Amino acid sequence: MELRHTSSKLLIWTLMMTFWTACVVSPAYADIVTTEQLAAEAELQMQRDALSERLMREDVKQQMVDMGVDPSMVEERIATLTAVEIQQIQGQLDTLPAGSGVVETVLVFFLVLILLEITGPIDIFPRF
């Protein structure tokens, strides 16, 4: 009889605690998002997509693989770039001579390798 009385007390206590914790309301925080913030995020994503498109061409990918750089690492790095970094890279890519083919590809790879070397995912230049 005592065991049954103890188990019913335990059940009642458990149910009370369950209902009490279910009724506790935690505050929800929200912030106002402005149109400018949304536009800036969309612009940043468009810049990332454009840079990714330029660096993920088949000839550029092949050069990266030949140099030992995993193209998926480049994609991950592009996804973490800030707006300023993307603008710097785009500016450097835009100053490269147009129509130079191999020279442009080598310069783009060198730029990507330096970026990856500076950020740390690869170690191609041990004394750098």
PyMOL commands that set and color helices and strands:
alter all, ss='L'
color gray80, all
select helices_A, chain A and resi 2-23+35-55+58-66+71-80+83-94+102-119
alter helices_A, ss='H'
color red, helices_A
deselect
rebuild
show_as cartoon
